[in-house]
Amino acid sequence: MKSKMGMIGLGLALLFGESLALPPKGSAQENSTDANKRRVRTRIAPDYPLLAKEYNVSGKVKIEASVAADGHVSATKVIGGSPLLVNSALDAVKRWRFEAAPKETLETVEFEFNGQGAR
């Protein structure tokens, strides 16, 4: 009985001791709140692609933009959206300029395309 209690105690000590030493699982992104978002200095609206207009394609395009410390967009990654709309949104975001910051950040940009154009 003593050895069983000792093993349980050892197991609990390892469990709790190890959990204190491990970093927490999952962490919030640096720009997960609106308060941390960088302001846009120059915002370019995407053109509504002619083919998308002909086929009455609408919807949202979501893009993740890496913004350099000086405010220019250094890289982009499509998170979602219609293939007919994505290139127009990418072209627009690449021309955006953000306020300067101490380091590079990731910003998420979303465009909504409807029958009249993009917002």
C-alpha positions, 0 to 999 in steps of 0.5 A: 500500500505504501509503495502504491501511494508513493507511486501515486505521489511521484506521478502527481509530482511529475505531472504538476512539476512538468506542467509548471515547466511547460509553456502554455499551449497556444498563444494569442497572435501579437495582432489579435486585437484591434488595439494592436493593429497598425493604421493604414496610411494609404489604402488602395481599393481593388478593381472589380475583375471584368470576368467576375463582374460578367459572372456576377461573382461576389464575396469576401477575400481575406489576405494576411499581409506582412508589413515591414517596419517602415510600413510597406507590405513585404509579403502576402498570403491568401487566407480565403476567397474566390479565385476570380477575386483574389488577384485583384485584392492582392494587387491592391494590398501590395500597394497599401502603406501602413504607419511605421512601427518598431518591427514587422507585423502581420495584418489581416485585410478583408475585401468584400466584392459585390455587384458594384465593386469592392469595399 
